[in-house]
Amino acid sequence: MDQIKIGKFIAQLRKEQNMTQLELATKLGITDRAISKWENGRGLPDLSLIKPLCDILCISINDLLSGERIEKEQITEKSEENITNTLKYFSKNIKKTKKMFFIIITTIILFIASISTCFCIDINRMRNDLPVVFSTWGIKYAPPINLDSEKIEFAIKEHLVIRGNNQTKHQNAKTFVALKTYLIEEVEKETRYSVYTWVLNKQLYLENNAIKEDGGFSAPYIFTIQKINNTFIVTDSHTPRDGSYYLEDMKKIFPKSVRKDMDNVYIDGTYERLKLNIDEQIQLYFHREY
């Protein structure tokens, strides 16, 4: 069937009867948008509307489906043609509807399957005390807290304090350490790490109620950390050599991204924060303002 031809035919007959699209729509109990759709060739009336439409327009169903008034001698021929075309049209529409229905059902099934998969993944991770990937799905759940980075920093500070206390010139000197960690790099899965830091170290002692410095440094460090029985131990450490070797050693020891951040240690507030941390430790240790 020629939808455009039928649409123009409907528009022509409507205008011959001096009807607006809204008036025709009202008589059929539908919206004027449907009439506009037919007349523009973007669709055909539903089967239930074809007979009422033909009665209003004073034409036969054959006329409507042909898109023109049929002469009496052509009625039989046009009838067969229109029946064939009508069957093809509605068969095509049924296939299209089935296809759309299949697409919608498939999409819904895939969506449900995806949600179910995400749910199962997270439930399994929660059961194994692992962080969820998508959501807790309304289940009361406290995600595990990973304190490895804090434990690593504690192990480094402890290592530096012990080493500093052993190297002080005064017996009652105390080593204070503050550090900024730039990168914790896993060398061997969950067992060995390379840790890139900036360390501020001070050795102080008390003499005649006065706090005096025994030594200290501010420098970049790389520490090798070994995890044994859930305990982190410093097994090695390196810092660049002073003088003309400093830049060369920095390139060898530290990744480019870390070096870039460390270049700003004295201008981005890092050094001031480390110094403040040391000052707080000193006040707590010596029980007085410093």
N, C-alpha and C positions, 0 to 999 in steps of 0.2 A: 504493500500500500504506500501511496505517495503522501506522506504526512503534510508536506508543504502545500500540496494541491488541495487536500482536504481542509487544511486550516484556512486557506484563502477562500474556499467555497463557503465555510461556516461564516467567515467575516462578511462575505458578500451578501449572504441570505439574511444575516442579522441586520445589516445596514438597510437592506430592502424593506425590512419591517420596522425601520426607525427605532431599533433597540440599541441601548448601550450595552457594553460588556457586563456592567453591574446588573442591569435589568434582566439580561439573559441568565446570569449566574443566580439571581434571586429566584427565578422561576424553576431552576434546576436544583436549588438548595445547596449550591456550592459557592466558592469565592470567585471574584472576577479575575483573580490571578490564574485560575485554571482555564478560564475562557481565553485569556491572553496567551497562555501556553499553547493551547490548541491552535489558535489563529496564527501563531508564529511558527507553526510546524515543529514544535518541540515535544509533542505528545499527542495522544488520542484520547477521547473520552473512554471512561470505564464501560464495560459491557452493560452495566445496569443503567447507564445514562444515555446510551445510544438511541433507544426507542423514544424516551421522553424528548430528547433533543430533536429527533426527526419530526415528531409531532408538532413541536413549537415552530420549527422552521418550515413545516408543510412540505416535507420531502420524504421519500422512502429510504429505508436503510441502504438499499442498493445505491441510491443517489449519493448518500453520505460517504459510503465506502469507496465510491468511484471518484468523488470530488467534483461531480458535475451531474446535471440532470440527464437521465438515460432515456433514449427514445424507446418506444414500445418494442420495436423489432430487435433491440439489443438487450432486452431485459434478461433473457435466458443466458445468453453468452456472458453478460456482465455479472450475473448472479454467481455462476460457477467460478468466474475469475475472482470475484470478491470473497467468496467462501475460502478459496485456496489461499489468497493473500492474507485474509484474516487469521487463518490457522497458522500460517508462517509467522505472522507478526506476534501473535500471542505465544507461540512456541518459543520464539526468540526471546521474548520478555521473560518467559518462565525460566529458560536456561540462564539468562542474565541474573535473575533473582536468586536462583539456586547457587550460582557462582558467588554472588555477594554474600549469601547466607553461609556458604562454605568458608569464605575468607574471614568473616566475622567470628564464626565458631572456632576456626583454627587459631585466630589471634587470641581469643579468650583462653583457649586451652594452653597456648604457649605462655601467655601471661601468668596463668595459674601455676603452670609447671615451673616457670622462672621464680615466682614468689615462693613456691614450695621448696625449690632447691636452695634459695637463699636462707629460708627458715631452717632447713635441715643443717646447712653449713654452720650457721650461728649457734644452733642448739648443741651441735657436736662440739664446737669450740668452747662453749660455756661449760659443758660437761668435763672437758679436759683442761679447764681453768686457763683458757687462752682468750686474748682480746677478741671481741666480736668484730665481724667484717662489715655487716650491713646494719643490724639493729638488734635491740634486746627483745623486740616484739612484745613489749609490755610486761615481760617477765622480770621480776625483781632480781637484779643481778649486779654484783659489785665486781667490776673488772679487776683483774690482777694488777698489782702495782709493781712495775719493774724498777728496782732501785740499783741496778747494776752500775749506772753512771755515777750515782752518789757513792757507792761502795768503792768504785775505782778511784774517785777523787780522795776519799778517806785514806785508801791504801797509799796513795802518792804523798799526801800530807804527813802521814805517819812515817813513811820512809824518809822524807826530807827532815822531819823533826829529829828522828833518831840519829841520822847522819850528821845533822848540824850540831846536836848536843855532844856528839863524840868528837867533834872537831873544834869546839870552842876553847879559848885560852883560859877562861875562868871557870872554876868548878861549879859555881852557882849560876852560870849563864843559862838562859833558856832560849830555844829556837822557836820562832813564830813564822808560820807559813800561810800564805794566801795564794790562790791560783785561779786562772781563767782557762777553762778547757775549750779549745777550738774544734777539735775533732777526735772522736773515738773510732778507730778503724779496726774492724775485725779481721785478724790475720788468719786465725784458725777458728772455725765455727765454735763459738761459745767457750773457747778455752784460752785463746791468746789474742791480745789487743795491742795496737800501737796508739798511744795517746799523746796528742800534740797540745801543749799548754804554754802559758806564760806564767812564770813563777816569781813571786815577791817573797824574799826570805830575809829575816832579821834575827840576829842574836843579841840579846840584851841581858844585863845583869844588874843587880842592886848593890850599890856601894854607898855607905853612910846615908841611907834613905834616899839616895838619888839613883835614878835609872840611867844606865850608860850603855852605849852600843859596843858590841864586841865584834861585829861584822855583819855581812849580809850581801845580798845581790838581787838584781832584777833582770831576768833573762828568759829567753824561749827554751823550752825543753821538750824532748820526746822521750816518753817512758814506754818500756815494754812490760806489759802486765800479763801474768799467768793466772788463770783461774783453776784452783785446785780445791776440790770438795766444797764448792761454793764460797771459797775464800780467795780474795784477790791479792796477789803478791807482786811487788815490783822486782823484776829480774834484771833490768838493765835501764840505763838512762844516758842520753846524749844532749849536749848543748853546743852551739857553735863556738869555735875559737874566737878570741878577741882579735882586734886589729884588722889587718888586711885580709885575714882568712874568714872573717865573719860572713860576708856576702856569699862567698864561695860555699861555705859550709851550710848556710841557710838554703841555698838552691839544692844541695845534695840531700839534706835531711828532711826539709819540710815541703809539702805540696804547695803548688802555686797559690791556691785559694786561701790556704792558711797563712802563707807569707804576706799576702795582700792585706789580710785582716790584722796581722801582727804589726804591720808598718804603721798602723794608727793607734797603737796601744797607749801612746802618751798624749794623743789628741782627741780620742773618742770617749774619754772618761774611764777607760779600763784601769789604768794605773792608779787613778784617784780612788776608785772603788776598792782595789786591792789594798791600798794603804789604809783606807778607813777600816777595812776588815782586820788588818794587823793591829791598828790602834785599839779597836774594841777588845781584841784578845789580850793585849797588854794591860788594859785597864782591869779586866776581869782577873788576870793572873796576879798582878801586883796590888790589887785592891786599892787603887788610888788613881787620881787623874793624871794623865800624861800629856 
